[in-house]
Amino acid sequence: DVDVIARVDLLIAQSEEMANQGDYFAAWELIQLAFEADADDAPMNRVRAKMAPRVAEFVGLLDRAEDAEAETRYAAALNNYLIAQDIYPASRICRIGIERVSLSVLHMAAEQMQANHL
């Protein structure tokens, strides 16, 4: 799809510009959006591989958060998102993850409270 290719190309360009300015975490978040749009895009994957070592700790925390969330270990997921957010406070990925996991925690707590009152 032409629109997807154009979007990926734009995100790559924006990501490279952020990296040139030294903002590797913002660059990573942009390249991650490109990855989500087209995981097979070769230029994007080259930029992603080049950038990964600079943001490895941050990305590792995000990966652990996503894994924990998938396993419904919401406290662990929240903890990893919060630690990642300490590394990059402006992180959109962290903010969205924290909001999503927090809602899951509240939902589980409400279900548990309801079950205890039956």
DSSP file (Angstrom, degrees, kcal/mol; ACC not computed):
  #  RESIDUE AA STRUCTURE BP1 BP2  ACC     N-H-->O    O-->H-N    N-H-->O    O-->H-N    TCO  KAPPA ALPHA  PHI   PSI    X-CA   Y-CA   Z-CA
    1    1 A D     >        0   0    0      0, 0.0     4,-2.0     0, 0.0     5,-0.2   0.000 360.0 360.0 360.0 129.5    0.0    0.0    0.0
    2    2 A V  H  >  +     0   0    0      1,-0.2     4,-2.5     2,-0.2     5,-0.2   0.857 360.0  55.4 -61.9 -38.6    1.4    3.4   -1.1
    3    3 A D  H  > S+     0   0    0      2,-0.2     4,-2.3     1,-0.2    -1,-0.2   0.895 107.6  48.9 -63.9 -40.2    0.1    5.1    2.0
    4    4 A V  H  > S+     0   0    0      2,-0.2     4,-2.8     1,-0.2     5,-0.2   0.926 111.6  49.2 -65.4 -44.4    1.9    2.7    4.3
    5    5 A I  H  X S+     0   0    0     -4,-2.0     4,-2.6     1,-0.2    -2,-0.2   0.917 112.2  48.2 -61.3 -43.9    5.2    3.1    2.4
    6    6 A A  H  X S+     0   0    0     -4,-2.5     4,-2.2     2,-0.2    -1,-0.2   0.902 112.5  49.1 -63.4 -41.4    4.9    6.9    2.6
    7    7 A R  H  X S+     0   0    0     -4,-2.3     4,-2.6     2,-0.2    -2,-0.2   0.927 112.2  47.6 -64.5 -45.5    4.1    6.8    6.3
    8    8 A V  H  X S+     0   0    0     -4,-2.8     4,-2.6     2,-0.2    -2,-0.2   0.924 111.7  50.6 -62.1 -45.1    7.1    4.5    7.0
    9    9 A D  H  X S+     0   0    0     -4,-2.6     4,-2.3     1,-0.2    -1,-0.2   0.903 111.7  48.0 -60.2 -41.8    9.4    6.6    4.9
   10   10 A L  H  X S+     0   0    0     -4,-2.2     4,-2.6     2,-0.2    -2,-0.2   0.920 111.8  49.1 -64.5 -44.5    8.3    9.7    6.8
   11   11 A L  H  X S+     0   0    0     -4,-2.6     4,-2.6     2,-0.2    -2,-0.2   0.879 110.2  51.6 -64.3 -37.8    8.7    8.0   10.2
   12   12 A I  H  X S+     0   0    0     -4,-2.6     4,-2.8     2,-0.2     5,-0.2   0.942 111.3  47.5 -62.0 -47.1   12.2    6.9    9.2
   13   13 A A  H  X S+     0   0    0     -4,-2.3     4,-2.0     1,-0.2    -2,-0.2   0.920 114.1  46.4 -61.2 -44.7   13.2   10.4    8.2
   14   14 A Q  H  X S+     0   0    0     -4,-2.6     4,-2.3     2,-0.2    -1,-0.2   0.905 112.6  51.0 -64.0 -41.3   11.8   11.9   11.4
   15   15 A S  H  X S+     0   0    0     -4,-2.6     4,-2.5     1,-0.2    -2,-0.2   0.925 109.6  49.1 -62.8 -45.9   13.5    9.2   13.4
   16   16 A E  H  X S+     0   0    0     -4,-2.8     4,-2.3     1,-0.2    -1,-0.2   0.876 110.1  52.2 -62.9 -36.9   16.9    9.8   11.8
   17   17 A E  H  X S+     0   0    0     -4,-2.0     4,-1.4    -5,-0.2    -1,-0.2   0.922 109.8  48.2 -65.0 -43.7   16.5   13.6   12.4
   18   18 A M  H  <>S+     0   0    0     -4,-2.3     5,-2.5     1,-0.2     4,-0.2   0.908 111.8  50.1 -62.6 -41.3   15.8   12.9   16.1
   19   19 A A  H ><5S+     0   0    0     -4,-2.5     3,-1.6     1,-0.2    -2,-0.2   0.898 106.7  54.7 -63.5 -40.7   18.8   10.6   16.3
   20   20 A N  H 3<5S+     0   0    0     -4,-2.3    -1,-0.2     1,-0.3    -2,-0.2   0.802 107.1  51.6 -62.4 -28.4   21.0   13.3   14.7
   21   21 A Q  T 3<5S-     0   0    0     -4,-1.4    -1,-0.3    -3,-0.2    -2,-0.2   0.457 122.5-110.0 -86.0  -2.0   19.8   15.7   17.4
   22   22 A G  T < 5S+     0   0    0     -3,-1.6     2,-1.3    -4,-0.2    -3,-0.2   0.518  81.5 126.7  87.9   5.6   20.8   13.1   20.0
   23   23 A D     >< +     0   0    0     -5,-2.5     4,-2.1     1,-0.2     5,-0.1  -0.618  24.7 162.8 -96.5  76.1   17.3   12.2   21.1
   24   24 A Y  H  >  +     0   0    0     -2,-1.3     4,-2.4     1,-0.2    -1,-0.2   0.797  68.9  55.9 -68.4 -29.8   17.6    8.5   20.6
   25   25 A F  H  > S+     0   0    0      2,-0.2     4,-2.2    -3,-0.2    -1,-0.2   0.927 110.1  44.3 -70.5 -43.1   14.5    7.6   22.7
   26   26 A A  H  > S+     0   0    0      2,-0.2     4,-1.9     1,-0.2    -2,-0.2   0.900 113.6  52.5 -64.1 -39.6   12.2    9.8   20.6
   27   27 A A  H  X S+     0   0    0     -4,-2.1     4,-2.4     1,-0.2    -2,-0.2   0.905 108.2  51.1 -61.6 -41.4   13.9    8.4   17.5
   28   28 A W  H  X S+     0   0    0     -4,-2.4     4,-2.4     1,-0.2    -2,-0.2   0.921 107.4  52.2 -63.0 -43.6   13.2    4.9   18.8
   29   29 A E  H  X S+     0   0    0     -4,-2.2     4,-1.5     1,-0.2    -1,-0.2   0.881 111.1  47.8 -63.1 -36.4    9.5    5.6   19.4
   30   30 A L  H  X S+     0   0    0     -4,-1.9     4,-1.8     2,-0.2    -1,-0.2   0.918 112.4  48.0 -68.3 -42.9    9.2    6.9   15.8
   31   31 A I  H  X S+     0   0    0     -4,-2.4     4,-2.3     1,-0.2    -2,-0.2   0.825 107.5  57.3 -68.5 -28.8   11.0    3.9   14.4
   32   32 A Q  H  X S+     0   0    0     -4,-2.4     4,-2.3     2,-0.2    -1,-0.2   0.883 104.3  51.7 -67.0 -37.9    8.8    1.7   16.5
   33   33 A L  H  X S+     0   0    0     -4,-1.5     4,-1.5     2,-0.2    -2,-0.2   0.899 110.0  49.5 -63.0 -39.7    5.7    3.2   14.9
   34   34 A A  H  X S+     0   0    0     -4,-1.8     4,-2.4     2,-0.2    -2,-0.2   0.902 109.3  52.3 -64.6 -40.4    7.2    2.5   11.5
   35   35 A F  H  < S+     0   0    0     -4,-2.3    -2,-0.2     1,-0.2    -1,-0.2   0.906 108.1  50.7 -61.8 -42.2    7.9   -1.1   12.6
   36   36 A E  H  < S+     0   0    0     -4,-2.3     3,-0.2     1,-0.2    -1,-0.2   0.819 111.7  48.7 -66.0 -30.4    4.2   -1.5   13.6
   37   37 A A  H  < S-     0   0    0     -4,-1.5    -2,-0.2     1,-0.2    -1,-0.2   0.878 137.0  -1.3 -76.2 -38.5    3.1   -0.1   10.2
   38   38 A D    ><  -     0   0    0     -4,-2.4     3,-1.6    -5,-0.1    -1,-0.2  -0.652  58.9-176.4-157.3  92.4    5.4   -2.4    8.2
   39   39 A A  T 3  S+     0   0    0      1,-0.3    -4,-0.1    -3,-0.2    -3,-0.1   0.642  85.2  58.1 -66.5 -15.3    7.7   -4.8   10.0
   40   40 A D  T 3   +     0   0    0     -5,-0.1     2,-0.5     4,-0.0    -1,-0.3   0.405  69.9 124.1 -97.5   1.9    9.3   -6.0    6.8
   41   41 A D    <>  -     0   0    0     -3,-1.6     4,-2.2    -7,-0.2     5,-0.2  -0.509  50.1-155.1 -69.1 116.0   10.5   -2.6    5.6
   42   42 A A  H  > S+     0   0    0     -2,-0.5     4,-2.0     1,-0.2     5,-0.2   0.912  89.1  48.5 -63.1 -48.0   14.3   -3.1    5.0
   43   43 A P  H  > S+     0   0    0      0, 0.0     4,-2.1     0, 0.0    -1,-0.2   0.912 113.2  49.3 -60.4 -40.1   15.4    0.6    5.4
   44   44 A M  H  > S+     0   0    0      1,-0.2     4,-2.8     2,-0.2    -2,-0.2   0.914 109.5  51.5 -63.6 -42.2   13.4    0.9    8.6
   45   45 A N  H  X S+     0   0    0     -4,-2.2     4,-2.3     1,-0.2    -1,-0.2   0.836 107.9  52.5 -66.3 -32.0   14.9   -2.4    9.9
   46   46 A R  H  X S+     0   0    0     -4,-2.0     4,-2.1     2,-0.2    -1,-0.2   0.931 112.4  44.5 -66.1 -45.6   18.4   -1.1    9.2
   47   47 A V  H  X S+     0   0    0     -4,-2.1     4,-2.1     2,-0.2    -2,-0.2   0.912 113.6  51.4 -63.4 -42.8   17.7    2.1   11.2
   48   48 A R  H  X S+     0   0    0     -4,-2.8     4,-1.9     1,-0.2    -2,-0.2   0.915 111.1  46.8 -61.4 -44.9   16.1    0.1   13.9
   49   49 A A  H  < S+     0   0    0     -4,-2.3    -1,-0.2     1,-0.2    -2,-0.2   0.878 112.4  50.4 -66.3 -38.2   19.1   -2.2   14.2
   50   50 A K  H  < S+     0   0    0     -4,-2.1     4,-0.3     1,-0.2    -1,-0.2   0.859 116.1  41.7 -66.5 -36.4   21.6    0.7   14.2
   51   51 A M  H >X S+     0   0    0     -4,-2.1     3,-1.4     1,-0.2     4,-0.8   0.762  92.6  84.7 -83.5 -27.3   19.7    2.5   16.9
   52   52 A A  G >< S+     0   0    0     -4,-1.9     3,-1.1     1,-0.3     4,-0.3   0.827  84.4  55.5 -51.2 -44.1   18.9   -0.5   19.2
   53   53 A P  G >4 S+     0   0    0      0, 0.0     3,-0.7     0, 0.0    -1,-0.3   0.841 104.2  55.5 -61.8 -29.7   22.2   -0.5   21.1
   54   54 A R  G <4 S+     0   0    0     -3,-1.4    -2,-0.2    -4,-0.3     3,-0.1   0.720 120.7  29.2 -73.3 -20.5   21.7    3.2   22.2
   55   55 A V  G <X S+     0   0    0     -3,-1.1     4,-2.8    -4,-0.8     5,-0.3   0.085  82.1 124.8-124.7  21.7   18.3    2.4   23.7
   56   56 A A  H <> S+     0   0    0     -3,-0.7     4,-2.7    -4,-0.3     5,-0.2   0.871  74.1  47.6 -57.5 -45.2   18.8   -1.2   24.8
   57   57 A E  H  > S+     0   0    0     -4,-0.2     4,-2.0     2,-0.2    -1,-0.2   0.933 114.6  47.1 -63.6 -44.6   17.9   -0.8   28.4
   58   58 A F  H  > S+     0   0    0      1,-0.2     4,-2.1     2,-0.2    -2,-0.2   0.930 114.4  46.5 -59.9 -48.3   14.7    1.2   27.6
   59   59 A V  H  X S+     0   0    0     -4,-2.8     4,-2.7     1,-0.2    -1,-0.2   0.878 109.4  54.8 -65.5 -38.5   13.7   -1.3   24.9
   60   60 A G  H  X S+     0   0    0     -4,-2.7     4,-2.4    -5,-0.3    -1,-0.2   0.905 108.2  49.0 -60.5 -41.8   14.3   -4.2   27.3
   61   61 A L  H  X S+     0   0    0     -4,-2.0     4,-2.4     2,-0.2    -2,-0.2   0.904 111.2  49.5 -64.8 -41.4   12.1   -2.7   29.9
   62   62 A L  H  X S+     0   0    0     -4,-2.1     4,-2.7     2,-0.2    -2,-0.2   0.916 110.8  50.2 -63.8 -42.1    9.3   -2.2   27.3
   63   63 A D  H  X S+     0   0    0     -4,-2.7     4,-2.5     1,-0.2    -2,-0.2   0.923 111.8  47.3 -61.6 -44.1    9.7   -5.8   26.1
   64   64 A R  H  X S+     0   0    0     -4,-2.4     4,-2.6     2,-0.2    -1,-0.2   0.887 111.5  51.7 -65.2 -37.7    9.4   -7.1   29.7
   65   65 A A  H  X S+     0   0    0     -4,-2.4     4,-2.5     2,-0.2    -2,-0.2   0.936 111.6  46.1 -62.9 -46.1    6.4   -4.9   30.3
   66   66 A E  H  X S+     0   0    0     -4,-2.7     4,-2.3     2,-0.2    -2,-0.2   0.895 113.2  49.6 -65.2 -40.0    4.7   -6.2   27.2
   67   67 A D  H  X S+     0   0    0     -4,-2.5     4,-1.4     2,-0.2    -2,-0.2   0.933 112.5  47.1 -63.4 -45.8    5.5   -9.8   28.1
   68   68 A A  H  <>S+     0   0    0     -4,-2.6     5,-3.1     1,-0.2    -2,-0.2   0.904 111.7  51.0 -63.1 -41.2    4.2   -9.4   31.6
   69   69 A E  H ><5S+     0   0    0     -4,-2.5     3,-1.8     1,-0.2    -1,-0.2   0.911 107.1  53.2 -62.9 -42.2    1.0   -7.7   30.4
   70   70 A A  H 3<5S+     0   0    0     -4,-2.3    -1,-0.2     1,-0.3    -2,-0.2   0.803 110.1  48.7 -63.0 -28.0    0.4  -10.5   27.9
   71   71 A E  T 3<5S-     0   0    0     -4,-1.4    -1,-0.3    -3,-0.2    -2,-0.2   0.244 118.1-115.1 -93.7  12.4    0.7  -12.9   30.9
   72   72 A T  T < 5S+     0   0    0     -3,-1.8     2,-1.1     1,-0.2    -3,-0.2   0.760  73.0 138.4  55.0  30.8   -1.7  -10.8   32.9
   73   73 A R     >< +     0   0    0     -5,-3.1     4,-2.2     1,-0.2    -1,-0.2  -0.678  23.4 168.2 -97.0  75.9    1.1  -10.0   35.4
   74   74 A Y  H  >  +     0   0    0     -2,-1.1     4,-3.0     1,-0.2     5,-0.2   0.824  66.0  55.6 -68.0 -35.1   -0.1   -6.4   35.6
   75   75 A A  H  > S+     0   0    0      2,-0.2     4,-2.4     1,-0.2    -1,-0.2   0.930 111.6  45.3 -63.1 -43.6    2.0   -5.3   38.6
   76   76 A A  H  > S+     0   0    0      2,-0.2     4,-2.3     1,-0.2    -2,-0.2   0.906 113.7  50.1 -65.0 -41.4    5.2   -6.4   36.9
   77   77 A A  H  X S+     0   0    0     -4,-2.2     4,-2.5     2,-0.2    -2,-0.2   0.944 111.7  47.5 -61.5 -48.2    4.1   -4.8   33.6
   78   78 A L  H  X S+     0   0    0     -4,-3.0     4,-2.6     1,-0.2    -2,-0.2   0.915 110.3  52.9 -60.0 -44.2    3.3   -1.5   35.4
   79   79 A N  H  X S+     0   0    0     -4,-2.4     4,-2.3    -5,-0.2    -1,-0.2   0.920 110.7  46.7 -58.1 -46.0    6.7   -1.6   37.2
   80   80 A N  H  X S+     0   0    0     -4,-2.3     4,-2.4     2,-0.2    -1,-0.2   0.890 111.9  50.0 -66.7 -39.5    8.6   -2.1   33.9
   81   81 A Y  H  X S+     0   0    0     -4,-2.5     4,-2.3     2,-0.2    -1,-0.2   0.912 111.5  49.6 -63.3 -40.9    6.7    0.7   32.2
   82   82 A L  H  X S+     0   0    0     -4,-2.6     4,-1.5     2,-0.2    -2,-0.2   0.895 111.0  48.1 -66.7 -39.7    7.3    3.1   35.1
   83   83 A I  H  X S+     0   0    0     -4,-2.3     4,-1.3     2,-0.2    -1,-0.2   0.917 112.3  49.6 -65.9 -42.1   11.1    2.3   35.2
   84   84 A A  H  X S+     0   0    0     -4,-2.4     4,-2.1     1,-0.2     3,-0.3   0.887 108.0  54.3 -62.2 -38.3   11.2    2.8   31.4
   85   85 A Q  H  < S+     0   0    0     -4,-2.3    -1,-0.2     1,-0.2    -2,-0.2   0.832 101.5  58.4 -66.8 -31.0    9.4    6.1   31.9
   86   86 A D  H  < S+     0   0    0     -4,-1.5    -1,-0.2     1,-0.2    -2,-0.2   0.866 107.9  47.4 -63.0 -34.7   12.1    7.1   34.4
   87   87 A I  H  < S+     0   0    0     -4,-1.3    -2,-0.2     1,-0.3    -1,-0.2   0.910 132.7  15.9 -71.4 -43.2   14.6    6.7   31.6
   88   88 A Y    ><  -     0   0    0     -4,-2.1     3,-2.0    -5,-0.1    -1,-0.3  -0.765  69.5-175.6-134.6  87.0   12.6    8.6   29.0
   89   89 A P  T 3  S+     0   0    0      0, 0.0    -1,-0.1     0, 0.0    -3,-0.1   0.744  82.4  57.7 -58.1 -27.0    9.9   10.7   30.8
   90   90 A A  T 3  S+     0   0    0      4,-0.0     2,-0.2     5,-0.0    -5,-0.1   0.358  76.2 140.0 -85.4   8.1    8.3   11.9   27.5
   91   91 A S    <>  -     0   0    0     -3,-2.0     4,-1.9    -6,-0.2     5,-0.1  -0.318  36.7-169.2 -62.3 119.8    7.7    8.3   26.3
   92   92 A R  H  > S+     0   0    0      2,-0.2     4,-2.6    -2,-0.2     5,-0.3   0.878  89.9  55.6 -70.6 -39.9    4.3    8.0   24.5
   93   93 A I  H  > S+     0   0    0      1,-0.2     4,-2.4     2,-0.2    -1,-0.2   0.918 110.2  45.3 -60.1 -44.4    4.7    4.2   24.6
   94   94 A C  H  > S+     0   0    0      2,-0.2     4,-3.3     1,-0.2     5,-0.3   0.933 111.9  51.3 -64.8 -46.1    5.2    4.2   28.4
   95   95 A R  H  X S+     0   0    0     -4,-1.9     4,-2.3     1,-0.2    -2,-0.2   0.928 113.7  43.9 -58.6 -46.4    2.3    6.6   29.0
   96   96 A I  H  X S+     0   0    0     -4,-2.6     4,-2.6     2,-0.2    -1,-0.2   0.914 115.2  49.1 -65.8 -42.4   -0.1    4.5   26.9
   97   97 A G  H  X S+     0   0    0     -4,-2.4     4,-2.9    -5,-0.3     5,-0.3   0.911 111.2  49.5 -62.3 -43.4    1.2    1.3   28.5
   98   98 A I  H  X S+     0   0    0     -4,-3.3     4,-2.6     2,-0.2     5,-0.2   0.924 112.9  47.1 -62.5 -44.9    0.8    2.7   32.0
   99   99 A E  H  X S+     0   0    0     -4,-2.3     4,-2.0    -5,-0.3    -2,-0.2   0.933 115.1  45.7 -62.1 -45.7   -2.7    3.9   31.3
  100  100 A R  H  X S+     0   0    0     -4,-2.6     4,-1.7     2,-0.2    -2,-0.2   0.933 116.2  44.0 -64.7 -47.5   -3.7    0.5   29.8
  101  101 A V  H  X S+     0   0    0     -4,-2.9     4,-2.6     1,-0.2    -1,-0.2   0.886 110.6  55.4 -67.6 -38.7   -2.2   -1.6   32.5
  102  102 A S  H  X S+     0   0    0     -4,-2.6     4,-2.6    -5,-0.3    -1,-0.2   0.908 107.2  50.2 -60.4 -41.4   -3.6    0.6   35.3
  103  103 A L  H  X S+     0   0    0     -4,-2.0     4,-2.5     2,-0.2    -1,-0.2   0.890 110.2  50.5 -63.2 -38.4   -7.1    0.1   33.9
  104  104 A S  H  X S+     0   0    0     -4,-1.7     4,-2.6     2,-0.2    -2,-0.2   0.902 110.2  49.7 -65.0 -41.0   -6.5   -3.6   33.9
  105  105 A V  H  X S+     0   0    0     -4,-2.6     4,-2.5     2,-0.2    -2,-0.2   0.933 112.8  46.8 -63.0 -45.9   -5.3   -3.5   37.5
  106  106 A L  H  X S+     0   0    0     -4,-2.6     4,-2.4     2,-0.2    -2,-0.2   0.903 112.1  50.7 -63.5 -40.7   -8.4   -1.5   38.5
  107  107 A H  H  X S+     0   0    0     -4,-2.5     4,-2.4     2,-0.2    -2,-0.2   0.925 111.8  47.0 -62.9 -45.1  -10.7   -3.9   36.5
  108  108 A M  H  X S+     0   0    0     -4,-2.6     4,-2.4     1,-0.2    -2,-0.2   0.902 112.0  50.8 -63.1 -41.4   -9.1   -6.9   38.3
  109  109 A A  H  X S+     0   0    0     -4,-2.5     4,-2.5     2,-0.2    -2,-0.2   0.901 110.3  49.4 -64.2 -40.8   -9.4   -5.3   41.7
  110  110 A A  H  X S+     0   0    0     -4,-2.4     4,-2.5     2,-0.2    -2,-0.2   0.912 111.3  49.1 -64.8 -42.3  -13.1   -4.4   41.1
  111  111 A E  H  X S+     0   0    0     -4,-2.4     4,-2.5     1,-0.2    -2,-0.2   0.906 112.0  49.1 -62.5 -40.7  -13.8   -8.0   40.0
  112  112 A Q  H  X S+     0   0    0     -4,-2.4     4,-1.9     2,-0.2    -2,-0.2   0.905 111.6  48.2 -65.9 -41.8  -12.0   -9.3   43.1
  113  113 A M  H  X S+     0   0    0     -4,-2.5     4,-1.0     2,-0.2    -2,-0.2   0.907 112.5  49.3 -64.1 -41.5  -13.9   -7.0   45.4
  114  114 A Q  H  < S+     0   0    0     -4,-2.5     3,-0.5     1,-0.2     4,-0.3   0.909 110.6  50.0 -64.7 -42.4  -17.2   -8.0   43.7
  115  115 A A  H >< S+     0   0    0     -4,-2.5     3,-0.9     1,-0.2    -1,-0.2   0.848 108.3  53.8 -64.5 -34.7  -16.3  -11.7   44.1
  116  116 A N  H 3< S+     0   0    0     -4,-1.9    -1,-0.2     1,-0.2    -2,-0.2   0.726 106.9  52.0 -73.2 -21.2  -15.5  -11.3   47.7
  117  117 A H  T 3<        0   0    0     -4,-1.0    -1,-0.2    -3,-0.5    -2,-0.2   0.409 360.0 360.0 -96.1   2.3  -18.9   -9.7   48.4
  118  118 A L    <         0   0    0     -3,-0.9    -1,-0.2    -4,-0.3    -2,-0.1   0.464 360.0 360.0 -87.2 360.0  -21.0  -12.5   46.8
